[in-house]
Amino acid sequence: MLDSLRRIFGADSEKMEPSAKTEAELRMATCALLVETAMADDNLSPEEFQKIVQVLKGRFDLTDAGVHELIEAAREEHRKSTDVWSFASQVNEALTREQKFEVMEMIWKVVYADGTMDKFEDYMAKKLHRLLRIDHPTFIALKLKVKSELEN
């Protein structure tokens, strides 16, 4: 993952300021969770891709080029990874409880980006809610919030 971060941010991440390094790792971890969710059904639909772009740009204030590079790096990490635990662990270490709720809301937005939630995306969302240590009532409330926003 460090090679991907170096490529995206054009710096040796070992020489980055701790807060900048943490922010870069958080961006990669968050993006990787979104990509993992979208790819749960082995298909990254155009709608899911656009939703990932939208939520990452909003959350991290990235340019179009920056977010596309981040997504490509996360897709590469997705291909190399065997699980999502390391990404979830980074998110757990870096974010507050409320900030993790924002990440879970982003995950739901990606799940529903193409108008449907298949069983693999549902499984991934449930897995991530446990890994991110989000209580079940909040998990469901975030899901219902996203669904309600889609209906309006």
JONOR-V786275 format. One record per residue. N is the residue number from 1. SS is DSSP state (a for helix, b for strand, c for the rest). PHI is phi in degrees with one decimal (none if undefined). OMEGA is omega as a letter, one per 40 degrees, with the letter a starting at -180 (none if undefined). Layout:
N:SS:PHI:OMEGA  N:SS:PHI:OMEGA
//
This chain:
1:c:none:a  2:a:-62.4:i  3:a:-61.5:i  4:a:-63.8:i  5:a:-63.3:i  6:a:-61.1:a  7:a:-64.4:a  8:a:-68.9:a  9:a:-98.8:i  10:c:62.2:a  11:c:-147.5:i  12:c:-76.5:a  13:c:-63.6:i  14:c:-68.9:a  15:c:-96.0:i  16:c:-69.9:i  17:c:-58.0:a  18:a:-53.6:a  19:a:-67.8:i  20:a:-68.6:i  21:a:-65.3:i  22:a:-61.4:i  23:a:-63.7:i  24:a:-64.2:i  25:a:-66.4:i  26:a:-64.7:i  27:a:-58.9:a  28:a:-64.7:a  29:a:-64.4:i  30:a:-62.6:i  31:a:-61.7:i  32:a:-61.9:i  33:a:-64.1:i  34:a:-66.8:i  35:a:-64.9:i  36:a:-58.6:i  37:a:-63.8:a  38:a:-63.6:a  39:a:-89.0:a  40:a:-57.0:i  41:a:-97.6:a  42:c:62.3:i  43:c:-146.5:i  44:c:-98.6:a  45:c:-70.8:i  46:a:-57.8:i  47:a:-66.1:i  48:a:-65.1:i  49:a:-59.4:a  50:a:-63.8:i  51:a:-67.6:i  52:a:-61.9:i  53:a:-56.7:a  54:a:-60.4:a  55:a:-71.2:i  56:a:-69.7:i  57:a:-61.8:i  58:a:-68.7:a  59:a:-76.4:a  60:a:-113.3:i  61:c:53.9:a  62:c:-98.4:i  63:c:-77.2:i  64:a:-57.8:a  65:a:-62.9:a  66:a:-63.4:a  67:a:-70.7:i  68:a:-66.1:i  69:a:-64.1:i  70:a:-62.5:i  71:a:-64.3:i  72:a:-62.9:i  73:a:-64.5:i  74:a:-66.8:i  75:a:-63.6:i  76:a:-64.8:i  77:a:-61.3:i  78:a:-58.4:i  79:a:-64.7:a  80:a:-88.3:a  81:c:-80.5:i  82:c:-107.4:i  83:c:-158.6:a  84:c:-104.4:a  85:a:-56.9:a  86:a:-63.8:i  87:a:-68.1:i  88:a:-63.6:i  89:a:-61.6:i  90:a:-63.3:i  91:a:-64.2:i  92:a:-60.2:a  93:a:-71.2:a  94:a:-92.8:a  95:c:-113.0:i  96:c:-76.6:i  97:a:-57.8:a  98:a:-65.8:i  99:a:-67.6:i  100:a:-67.8:i  101:a:-62.0:i  102:a:-61.9:i  103:a:-64.0:i  104:a:-64.3:i  105:a:-63.8:i  106:a:-60.5:i  107:a:-61.0:i  108:a:-62.3:i  109:a:-62.3:i  110:a:-68.7:i  111:a:-56.5:a  112:c:-93.0:a  113:c:-58.9:a  114:c:-95.7:i  115:c:88.2:a  116:c:-137.6:i  117:c:-125.3:i  118:c:-88.1:a  119:a:-63.2:a  120:a:-73.5:i  121:a:-67.4:i  122:a:-61.1:i  123:a:-58.9:a  124:a:-64.6:i  125:a:-60.4:i  126:a:-64.9:i  127:a:-62.9:a  128:a:-69.0:i  129:a:-64.1:i  130:a:-71.4:a  131:a:-65.1:i  132:c:-86.3:i  133:c:59.2:i  134:c:-100.7:a  135:c:-64.6:a  136:a:-61.7:i  137:a:-59.5:i  138:a:-68.0:i  139:a:-54.9:a  140:a:-69.1:i  141:a:-61.0:i  142:a:-66.3:i  143:a:-61.0:a  144:a:-66.4:i  145:a:-61.4:a  146:a:-64.2:i  147:a:-61.6:i  148:a:-63.5:i  149:a:-63.5:i  150:a:-69.9:a  151:a:-75.0:a  152:c:-90.4:none
//
